[in-house]
Amino acid sequence: MRAHASLAAVATCAVSLAALLGGCGASSDNGVAAKSPEQIVAASKAAAESATSVHVSGTIVSNGAPITLDLQLTAGAGRGQLSVGGLGFEVIQTGGTVYIKGSEAFYRHIGGATAAQLLQGRWLKASTASREFASISSLTDLRQLVDASLEHRGALTKAGTTHVNGQAVVGVSDQTKGGTLYIATTGKPYPVQITKAGGAGGAVSFQGWNQPVTIIAPANALDINQLRRGH
């Protein structure tokens, strides 16, 4: 199967998301807008790492291909949909295992017509440490995504206050990466959105912090290693 070549594109998603710079709140002003840019990012990271769940959605561009994500994440698990270059698949990550269920076009792309027939409607599974699925794991775990998204390498500057998705926010821009992180200025200083302009940019939103999320491993998934041995 050509799963490695196709899923390798997903590996760049975490890197691209981090390159955007990083990843809602109650009523009263939390004072974060008065802090230095570095302190704002640190406060946002601390808030995100203490959260139990979040909904992450948006589109970024990696190597010219759009990557769309719509994920419910918890600390150590996640579920939702990913699409790489127009090829979509469902994903669940829990208990050290990643599960994917692709569209017919997705399975045809990674394995040809025979694979598309064999795998139609079926889930595949592999360890989160496997080379094909390790990158997906980094996208479907709240802690890993926060660490990658809120990492910065360049000088930070404030981008002023505004509203994003109805939430009052303050922006912090990374002068090296070119991305802007918007952080809630009411309630806890959670990340609200990351944006980056240009052909390699995009926008990713973080909403529904600490909402209940149930993640259950699918039954009867096919082990991708067994499929390899059968070909």
C-alpha positions in Angstrom: 0.0 0.0 0.0 1.1 3.6 -0.6 -0.1 4.7 2.8 3.3 6.1 3.8 3.6 8.4 0.8 0.1 9.7 1.2 -0.1 10.1 5.0 3.4 11.7 4.9 1.6 14.9 3.8 -0.2 14.9 7.1 3.2 15.1 8.9 3.7 18.6 7.5 0.3 19.7 8.9 1.6 19.9 12.5 4.7 21.7 11.3 2.6 24.1 9.2 0.2 24.7 12.1 3.1 25.6 14.3 4.4 27.9 11.6 1.1 29.8 11.8 2.3 30.5 15.4 -0.1 28.6 17.5 -3.8 27.7 18.8 -13.2 31.5 24.5 -13.8 32.9 27.5 -16.2 34.4 30.1 -17.1 38.0 30.8 -14.6 40.1 32.8 -11.3 41.5 31.5 -8.5 39.1 32.4 -5.8 41.8 32.1 -3.7 39.7 29.6 -3.7 42.6 27.0 -1.6 44.7 29.4 1.2 42.1 29.6 4.2 41.8 27.3 3.9 39.7 24.2 6.0 36.9 25.7 3.9 37.0 28.9 0.6 36.9 26.8 1.8 33.8 24.9 3.0 32.1 28.2 -0.4 32.8 29.8 -2.2 31.4 26.9 -0.2 28.3 26.8 -0.7 27.7 30.5 -4.4 28.1 30.1 -4.6 25.8 27.1 -2.5 23.1 28.8 -4.8 23.1 31.8 -7.9 22.6 29.7 -9.6 19.2 29.3 -10.8 19.6 25.7 -11.2 21.9 22.7 -12.7 22.0 19.2 -10.1 22.9 16.6 -11.1 23.8 13.0 -9.7 25.5 10.0 -7.6 25.2 6.9 -3.9 25.7 6.3 -1.7 25.2 3.2 1.3 22.9 3.2 3.5 22.4 0.2 0.8 23.9 -1.9 -1.9 21.5 -0.7 -4.8 22.6 1.5 -5.1 20.7 4.8 -8.5 21.1 6.5 -9.1 19.9 10.0 -12.2 19.7 12.2 -11.2 17.9 15.5 -12.5 17.4 19.0 -9.4 17.0 21.2 -8.8 16.0 24.8 -5.6 15.5 26.7 -4.3 12.3 25.1 -7.1 11.6 22.6 -9.0 13.1 19.7 -11.5 12.5 16.9 -12.8 14.3 13.9 -12.1 14.8 10.2 -8.9 15.7 8.2 -8.6 16.4 4.5 -5.3 16.6 2.7 -5.3 17.9 -0.9 -9.1 17.2 -1.1 -8.8 13.6 0.1 -10.8 13.3 3.3 -10.8 10.8 6.2 -12.1 10.4 9.7 -9.6 10.0 12.5 -9.8 8.8 16.1 -6.8 8.6 18.4 -7.1 7.0 21.8 -5.1 4.5 24.0 -1.9 4.8 21.9 -3.6 3.8 18.7 -4.7 5.9 15.7 -7.7 4.9 13.6 -8.6 6.3 10.2 -11.5 5.7 7.9 -11.1 7.2 4.4 -13.4 7.9 1.6 -13.3 5.7 -1.5 -11.2 8.3 -3.2 -8.8 8.3 -0.3 -8.4 4.5 -0.2 -8.0 4.4 -4.0 -5.3 7.0 -3.8 -3.3 5.1 -1.1 -3.8 1.6 -2.4 -5.5 1.5 -5.8 -8.9 0.2 -6.9 -8.5 -3.2 -5.2 -7.7 -1.5 -1.9 -10.7 0.8 -2.3 -13.0 -2.1 -2.6 -11.4 -4.0 0.3 -11.3 -1.0 2.6 -14.6 0.7 1.8 -16.3 1.6 5.0 -13.6 0.0 7.1 -11.3 1.5 9.8 -7.5 1.1 9.7 -5.5 1.2 12.8 -1.8 1.6 13.8 0.3 2.6 16.8 0.7 6.3 17.3 4.4 5.6 17.1 4.2 4.2 13.6 5.8 6.3 10.9 2.6 6.8 8.9 0.5 7.7 11.9 2.8 9.5 14.3 2.1 12.9 12.6 -1.6 12.4 12.9 -1.2 11.7 16.6 0.4 15.1 17.1 -2.7 16.7 15.6 -5.2 14.7 17.7 -3.7 15.3 21.1 -4.5 18.5 22.9 -1.2 18.8 24.7 1.0 18.0 21.7 -1.0 20.4 19.5 -0.7 23.2 22.0 3.0 22.8 22.4 3.6 22.8 18.7 1.1 25.7 18.0 2.3 28.1 20.7 6.0 27.6 20.1 7.7 30.8 18.8 11.2 31.4 17.5 11.2 35.1 16.6 10.6 38.4 18.2 7.0 38.9 19.3 4.9 42.1 19.0 1.4 43.0 20.0 -1.1 43.2 17.2 -3.7 45.2 19.1 -7.1 44.2 20.4 -10.1 43.1 18.3 -12.9 40.5 18.1 -12.6 37.0 16.6 -15.6 34.7 16.4 -17.4 37.1 18.7 -14.6 36.9 21.3 -12.7 39.9 22.6 -9.0 39.1 21.9 -5.5 40.6 21.8 -3.2 39.6 19.0 0.5 38.6 19.2 2.5 38.3 16.0 5.7 36.4 15.5 8.0 38.6 13.4 10.0 35.5 12.1 7.2 33.2 11.2 4.7 35.9 10.2 1.8 34.4 12.1 -0.6 36.0 14.6 -2.1 34.3 17.6 -5.3 35.8 19.0 -5.8 35.3 22.8 -9.0 35.8 24.8 -9.0 39.0 26.9 -12.0 37.8 29.0 -12.2 34.7 31.1 -9.1 32.5 30.8 -6.6 33.6 28.2 -7.3 30.7 25.9 -6.0 30.7 22.3 -8.9 31.7 20.0 -7.4 31.8 16.5 -4.1 31.6 14.6 -3.8 33.3 11.2 -1.1 33.7 8.6 -1.5 35.5 5.3 0.0 34.4 2.0 0.1 31.2 0.0 1.4 29.2 2.9 -1.0 30.6 5.4 -4.4 29.9 6.6 -6.6 30.2 9.8 -7.3 27.8 12.6 -9.8 28.5 15.4 -10.0 27.1 18.9 -13.5 27.0 20.4 -15.5 25.1 23.0 -12.8 24.8 25.6 -13.6 22.2 28.4 -16.8 21.0 26.7 -17.6 17.3 27.3 -16.1 15.0 24.6 -16.5 11.3 24.3 -14.0 9.3 22.3 -14.4 5.6 21.7 -12.2 3.3 19.6 -14.0 1.8 16.6 -14.6 -1.9 16.6 -13.1 -4.4 14.0 -10.5 -2.0 12.7 -7.9 -3.5 10.3 -4.3 -3.4 11.5 -2.3 -1.7 8.8 0.7 -3.9 9.6 -1.3 -7.0 8.8 -2.4 -5.5 5.5 1.2 -4.9 4.6 2.1 -8.5 5.3 -0.7 -9.6 3.1 0.7 -7.8 0.1 
